[in-house]
Amino acid sequence: MMNLRSSSHSSRISVVEGLRGLAAISVAVFHFSGSLSSELAKLIGAYAWLGVDVFFVISGFVIPLSLYGRGYELRQFPSFILRRLVRLEPPYLFTIAMVIVLYHIAMMVPGFQGANWSYSLSQIASHLFYVVPFTDHKWLQPVYWSLAYEFAFYLAVGALFPFLINLRIEWTVLVGAVIFVAVCLAKGVLDFRILQFIVGVLLMRFVVEERDRTSAGLWLAISIGLVFVTGGLIFGIKVAFTAFAILLCRGFDFGRWAYFLGGISYSLYLTHVPIGGRVINLGRRFGDGAMFDMFLIVAATVISVIFAIYFARFIERPAMRLSRRLTAEQTPLAAR
């Protein structure tokens, strides 16, 4: 049914790495421009927020592809979740502490113009397993909400993997449809972002499918069309572009820049608000206007990227290495 060799490249697909990096930069620019008042800054930020949707499609594609390549079985679900937590939680928890510490430092700076901010131990605790949406608390910084979607997807794909991947494509569609409807009914709104993960999963099925690629391609096209219908033109274009970029360019090597950007994307995503946001807040004291805003956005982005390089090196990569050791220890030899 599927070609195992097709999934062996999931760890480092050049176009995926490049898209991750560009998406992280896009989200950072959106947050920076949103703090500025010029029309140019507003124009820049009008579409930059769409980077988050790229992450969701990529996760839908890469995570099941990686599991299939390792010969994942349902009995490995606890170890899979453990590896994801070990991989992602240390940088995430470190930035929670960083957000709190930097806020207290900023309050002591003369001329502090930030908004009054408070937090509680229960609020911090609700961040540990991404349960903030089920409480009355707010996220400590604006990027964390998407991590809750990602973690929920890990739980779903790990628990439902046999239905999502190992059976006919119609089972994948049925499971995805049930999840989509259940989430929408529970939330009381049409959550089209669930469809973005489903697009990624169906893209993975199409890439590795050997027996019935026509059906896989048809369902992939339908899922992308549903994003246009439920999310609108801009979301649809972004999701379609991401899916087709992966589909058409997955065999190309875009060079070291793609791997570099992908390698710092998670660190940049987590840290750009507390780091680059401080640059924006400080810079606004010294000027205004469209060109000055452009300078601030560029400066905040560059400084955030530099910080992300070191954050990735000293915080994220040690967590990655530990997660890989767990993978090596718990993966059967036949699946390696």
Contacts in CASP RR format, 6 or more apart in sequence:
PFRMAT RR
TARGET T0000
AUTHOR 0000-0000-0000
METHOD contacts of the structure
MODEL  1
MMNLRSSSHSSRISVVEGLRGLAAISVAVFHFSGSLSSELAKLIGAYAWL
GVDVFFVISGFVIPLSLYGRGYELRQFPSFILRRLVRLEPPYLFTIAMVI
VLYHIAMMVPGFQGANWSYSLSQIASHLFYVVPFTDHKWLQPVYWSLAYE
FAFYLAVGALFPFLINLRIEWTVLVGAVIFVAVCLAKGVLDFRILQFIVG
VLLMRFVVEERDRTSAGLWLAISIGLVFVTGGLIFGIKVAFTAFAILLCR
GFDFGRWAYFLGGISYSLYLTHVPIGGRVINLGRRFGDGAMFDMFLIVAA
TVISVIFAIYFARFIERPAMRLSRRLTAEQTPLAAR
1 209 0 8 1.000
1 210 0 8 1.000
1 211 0 8 1.000
2 68 0 8 1.000
2 165 0 8 1.000
2 208 0 8 1.000
2 209 0 8 1.000
2 210 0 8 1.000
3 208 0 8 1.000
3 210 0 8 1.000
4 68 0 8 1.000
4 69 0 8 1.000
4 71 0 8 1.000
6 207 0 8 1.000
6 208 0 8 1.000
7 65 0 8 1.000
7 66 0 8 1.000
7 68 0 8 1.000
7 69 0 8 1.000
7 208 0 8 1.000
8 69 0 8 1.000
9 250 0 8 1.000
10 62 0 8 1.000
10 65 0 8 1.000
10 66 0 8 1.000
10 69 0 8 1.000
11 66 0 8 1.000
12 259 0 8 1.000
13 62 0 8 1.000
13 246 0 8 1.000
13 250 0 8 1.000
13 251 0 8 1.000
14 249 0 8 1.000
14 251 0 8 1.000
14 252 0 8 1.000
14 253 0 8 1.000
14 254 0 8 1.000
14 255 0 8 1.000
14 258 0 8 1.000
14 259 0 8 1.000
15 245 0 8 1.000
15 246 0 8 1.000
15 249 0 8 1.000
15 250 0 8 1.000
15 251 0 8 1.000
15 252 0 8 1.000
15 254 0 8 1.000
15 258 0 8 1.000
16 58 0 8 1.000
16 61 0 8 1.000
16 62 0 8 1.000
16 246 0 8 1.000
16 250 0 8 1.000
17 254 0 8 1.000
17 258 0 8 1.000
17 259 0 8 1.000
17 261 0 8 1.000
17 262 0 8 1.000
17 263 0 8 1.000
17 265 0 8 1.000
18 254 0 8 1.000
18 257 0 8 1.000
18 258 0 8 1.000
18 259 0 8 1.000
18 261 0 8 1.000
18 262 0 8 1.000
19 54 0 8 1.000
19 58 0 8 1.000
19 242 0 8 1.000
19 245 0 8 1.000
19 246 0 8 1.000
20 54 0 8 1.000
20 55 0 8 1.000
20 58 0 8 1.000
20 261 0 8 1.000
20 262 0 8 1.000
20 263 0 8 1.000
20 265 0 8 1.000
20 266 0 8 1.000
21 261 0 8 1.000
21 262 0 8 1.000
21 263 0 8 1.000
21 264 0 8 1.000
21 265 0 8 1.000
21 268 0 8 1.000
22 51 0 8 1.000
22 54 0 8 1.000
22 261 0 8 1.000
23 51 0 8 1.000
23 52 0 8 1.000
23 54 0 8 1.000
23 55 0 8 1.000
23 58 0 8 1.000
23 265 0 8 1.000
24 51 0 8 1.000
24 261 0 8 1.000
24 262 0 8 1.000
24 264 0 8 1.000
24 265 0 8 1.000
24 266 0 8 1.000
24 268 0 8 1.000
24 269 0 8 1.000
24 272 0 8 1.000
25 261 0 8 1.000
25 268 0 8 1.000
25 301 0 8 1.000
25 305 0 8 1.000
26 48 0 8 1.000
26 49 0 8 1.000
26 50 0 8 1.000
26 51 0 8 1.000
26 54 0 8 1.000
27 48 0 8 1.000
27 49 0 8 1.000
27 51 0 8 1.000
27 52 0 8 1.000
27 143 0 8 1.000
27 269 0 8 1.000
27 272 0 8 1.000
28 268 0 8 1.000
28 269 0 8 1.000
28 272 0 8 1.000
28 276 0 8 1.000
28 300 0 8 1.000
28 301 0 8 1.000
28 304 0 8 1.000
29 44 0 8 1.000
29 45 0 8 1.000
29 48 0 8 1.000
29 297 0 8 1.000
29 301 0 8 1.000
30 45 0 8 1.000
30 48 0 8 1.000
30 49 0 8 1.000
30 51 0 8 1.000
31 142 0 8 1.000
31 143 0 8 1.000
31 272 0 8 1.000
31 273 0 8 1.000
31 277 0 8 1.000
32 272 0 8 1.000
32 276 0 8 1.000
32 277 0 8 1.000
32 280 0 8 1.000
32 296 0 8 1.000
32 297 0 8 1.000
32 300 0 8 1.000
32 301 0 8 1.000
33 41 0 8 1.000
33 42 0 8 1.000
33 44 0 8 1.000
33 45 0 8 1.000
33 48 0 8 1.000
33 293 0 8 1.000
33 297 0 8 1.000
34 41 0 8 1.000
34 42 0 8 1.000
34 45 0 8 1.000
35 277 0 8 1.000
35 280 0 8 1.000
35 281 0 8 1.000
35 284 0 8 1.000
36 42 0 8 1.000
36 280 0 8 1.000
36 284 0 8 1.000
36 293 0 8 1.000
36 296 0 8 1.000
36 297 0 8 1.000
37 288 0 8 1.000
37 289 0 8 1.000
37 293 0 8 1.000
38 288 0 8 1.000
38 289 0 8 1.000
38 290 0 8 1.000
38 293 0 8 1.000
39 290 0 8 1.000
40 290 0 8 1.000
40 293 0 8 1.000
40 294 0 8 1.000
41 290 0 8 1.000
41 293 0 8 1.000
41 294 0 8 1.000
41 297 0 8 1.000
44 294 0 8 1.000
44 297 0 8 1.000
47 234 0 8 1.000
50 234 0 8 1.000
50 235 0 8 1.000
50 238 0 8 1.000
51 238 0 8 1.000
52 146 0 8 1.000
53 193 0 8 1.000
53 196 0 8 1.000
53 235 0 8 1.000
53 238 0 8 1.000
53 239 0 8 1.000
53 242 0 8 1.000
54 238 0 8 1.000
54 242 0 8 1.000
55 146 0 8 1.000
55 150 0 8 1.000
55 269 0 8 1.000
56 146 0 8 1.000
56 149 0 8 1.000
56 150 0 8 1.000
56 153 0 8 1.000
56 193 0 8 1.000
56 196 0 8 1.000
56 197 0 8 1.000
57 196 0 8 1.000
57 197 0 8 1.000
57 199 0 8 1.000
57 200 0 8 1.000
57 203 0 8 1.000
57 239 0 8 1.000
57 242 0 8 1.000
57 243 0 8 1.000
57 246 0 8 1.000
58 200 0 8 1.000
58 242 0 8 1.000
58 246 0 8 1.000
59 150 0 8 1.000
59 153 0 8 1.000
59 197 0 8 1.000
59 200 0 8 1.000
60 153 0 8 1.000
60 157 0 8 1.000
60 196 0 8 1.000
60 197 0 8 1.000
60 198 0 8 1.000
60 199 0 8 1.000
60 200 0 8 1.000
60 201 0 8 1.000
60 203 0 8 1.000
60 204 0 8 1.000
61 200 0 8 1.000
61 201 0 8 1.000
61 203 0 8 1.000
61 204 0 8 1.000
61 207 0 8 1.000
61 246 0 8 1.000
62 204 0 8 1.000
63 153 0 8 1.000
63 154 0 8 1.000
63 157 0 8 1.000
64 157 0 8 1.000
64 161 0 8 1.000
64 164 0 8 1.000
64 165 0 8 1.000
64 201 0 8 1.000
64 204 0 8 1.000
65 204 0 8 1.000
65 207 0 8 1.000
65 208 0 8 1.000
67 80 0 8 1.000
67 157 0 8 1.000
67 158 0 8 1.000
67 161 0 8 1.000
67 165 0 8 1.000
68 165 0 8 1.000
68 204 0 8 1.000
68 208 0 8 1.000
69 335 0 8 1.000
70 327 0 8 1.000
70 331 0 8 1.000
70 335 0 8 1.000
70 336 0 8 1.000
71 332 0 8 1.000
71 335 0 8 1.000
72 80 0 8 1.000
72 158 0 8 1.000
72 161 0 8 1.000
72 335 0 8 1.000
74 158 0 8 1.000
74 159 0 8 1.000
74 161 0 8 1.000
74 162 0 8 1.000
76 330 0 8 1.000
77 158 0 8 1.000
77 159 0 8 1.000
79 326 0 8 1.000
79 330 0 8 1.000
80 154 0 8 1.000
80 158 0 8 1.000
81 154 0 8 1.000
81 155 0 8 1.000
81 158 0 8 1.000
82 326 0 8 1.000
83 323 0 8 1.000
83 326 0 8 1.000
83 327 0 8 1.000
84 151 0 8 1.000
84 154 0 8 1.000
84 323 0 8 1.000
86 319 0 8 1.000
86 322 0 8 1.000
86 323 0 8 1.000
86 326 0 8 1.000
87 319 0 8 1.000
87 320 0 8 1.000
87 323 0 8 1.000
88 147 0 8 1.000
88 266 0 8 1.000
88 319 0 8 1.000
89 319 0 8 1.000
90 315 0 8 1.000
90 316 0 8 1.000
90 318 0 8 1.000
90 319 0 8 1.000
91 266 0 8 1.000
91 267 0 8 1.000
91 270 0 8 1.000
91 311 0 8 1.000
91 315 0 8 1.000
91 316 0 8 1.000
91 319 0 8 1.000
92 144 0 8 1.000
92 147 0 8 1.000
92 270 0 8 1.000
93 128 0 8 1.000
94 315 0 8 1.000
95 141 0 8 1.000
95 270 0 8 1.000
95 271 0 8 1.000
95 274 0 8 1.000
96 124 0 8 1.000
96 127 0 8 1.000
96 140 0 8 1.000
98 271 0 8 1.000
98 274 0 8 1.000
99 140 0 8 1.000
99 141 0 8 1.000
99 273 0 8 1.000
99 274 0 8 1.000
100 119 0 8 1.000
100 124 0 8 1.000
100 140 0 8 1.000
102 274 0 8 1.000
102 278 0 8 1.000
103 117 0 8 1.000
106 112 0 8 1.000
106 114 0 8 1.000
106 278 0 8 1.000
106 281 0 8 1.000
113 281 0 8 1.000
113 285 0 8 1.000
114 281 0 8 1.000
119 140 0 8 1.000
120 137 0 8 1.000
122 135 0 8 1.000
122 137 0 8 1.000
123 132 0 8 1.000
123 135 0 8 1.000
123 137 0 8 1.000
123 138 0 8 1.000
123 140 0 8 1.000
124 140 0 8 1.000
126 132 0 8 1.000
126 134 0 8 1.000
126 135 0 8 1.000
126 137 0 8 1.000
127 139 0 8 1.000
127 140 0 8 1.000
127 144 0 8 1.000
129 151 0 8 1.000
130 144 0 8 1.000
130 147 0 8 1.000
130 148 0 8 1.000
130 151 0 8 1.000
130 152 0 8 1.000
131 148 0 8 1.000
132 138 0 8 1.000
132 139 0 8 1.000
132 144 0 8 1.000
132 145 0 8 1.000
132 148 0 8 1.000
133 145 0 8 1.000
133 148 0 8 1.000
139 145 0 8 1.000
141 273 0 8 1.000
141 274 0 8 1.000
142 273 0 8 1.000
143 269 0 8 1.000
143 270 0 8 1.000
143 272 0 8 1.000
143 273 0 8 1.000
149 193 0 8 1.000
149 197 0 8 1.000
153 197 0 8 1.000
156 179 0 8 1.000
157 164 0 8 1.000
157 201 0 8 1.000
160 175 0 8 1.000
163 171 0 8 1.000
163 172 0 8 1.000
163 174 0 8 1.000
163 175 0 8 1.000
164 171 0 8 1.000
164 172 0 8 1.000
164 175 0 8 1.000
164 176 0 8 1.000
164 201 0 8 1.000
165 172 0 8 1.000
165 204 0 8 1.000
165 205 0 8 1.000
168 212 0 8 1.000
169 202 0 8 1.000
169 205 0 8 1.000
169 209 0 8 1.000
169 212 0 8 1.000
169 215 0 8 1.000
169 216 0 8 1.000
169 219 0 8 1.000
170 215 0 8 1.000
172 201 0 8 1.000
172 202 0 8 1.000
172 205 0 8 1.000
172 219 0 8 1.000
173 202 0 8 1.000
173 219 0 8 1.000
176 198 0 8 1.000
176 201 0 8 1.000
179 194 0 8 1.000
179 198 0 8 1.000
180 191 0 8 1.000
180 194 0 8 1.000
180 195 0 8 1.000
180 198 0 8 1.000
183 191 0 8 1.000
183 194 0 8 1.000
184 190 0 8 1.000
184 191 0 8 1.000
184 194 0 8 1.000
190 230 0 8 1.000
192 226 0 8 1.000
192 227 0 8 1.000
192 230 0 8 1.000
192 231 0 8 1.000
192 235 0 8 1.000
195 223 0 8 1.000
195 226 0 8 1.000
195 227 0 8 1.000
195 230 0 8 1.000
195 239 0 8 1.000
196 227 0 8 1.000
196 239 0 8 1.000
198 223 0 8 1.000
199 220 0 8 1.000
199 223 0 8 1.000
199 224 0 8 1.000
199 227 0 8 1.000
199 239 0 8 1.000
199 243 0 8 1.000
200 243 0 8 1.000
202 216 0 8 1.000
202 217 0 8 1.000
202 219 0 8 1.000
202 220 0 8 1.000
202 223 0 8 1.000
203 220 0 8 1.000
203 243 0 8 1.000
203 246 0 8 1.000
203 247 0 8 1.000
205 216 0 8 1.000
205 219 0 8 1.000
205 220 0 8 1.000
206 213 0 8 1.000
206 216 0 8 1.000
206 217 0 8 1.000
206 220 0 8 1.000
206 247 0 8 1.000
207 247 0 8 1.000
207 250 0 8 1.000
209 216 0 8 1.000
220 243 0 8 1.000
224 236 0 8 1.000
224 239 0 8 1.000
224 240 0 8 1.000
224 243 0 8 1.000
225 236 0 8 1.000
227 235 0 8 1.000
227 236 0 8 1.000
227 239 0 8 1.000
227 240 0 8 1.000
228 235 0 8 1.000
228 236 0 8 1.000
228 240 0 8 1.000
263 312 0 8 1.000
264 305 0 8 1.000
264 308 0 8 1.000
264 309 0 8 1.000
264 311 0 8 1.000
264 312 0 8 1.000
266 312 0 8 1.000
266 316 0 8 1.000
267 308 0 8 1.000
267 309 0 8 1.000
267 311 0 8 1.000
267 312 0 8 1.000
267 315 0 8 1.000
267 316 0 8 1.000
268 304 0 8 1.000
268 305 0 8 1.000
268 308 0 8 1.000
270 311 0 8 1.000
271 304 0 8 1.000
271 307 0 8 1.000
271 308 0 8 1.000
271 311 0 8 1.000
272 300 0 8 1.000
272 301 0 8 1.000
272 304 0 8 1.000
272 308 0 8 1.000
275 303 0 8 1.000
275 304 0 8 1.000
275 307 0 8 1.000
276 300 0 8 1.000
276 301 0 8 1.000
276 303 0 8 1.000
276 304 0 8 1.000
277 300 0 8 1.000
279 296 0 8 1.000
279 299 0 8 1.000
279 300 0 8 1.000
279 303 0 8 1.000
279 304 0 8 1.000
280 296 0 8 1.000
280 297 0 8 1.000
280 300 0 8 1.000
283 296 0 8 1.000
284 296 0 8 1.000
328 336 0 8 1.000
END
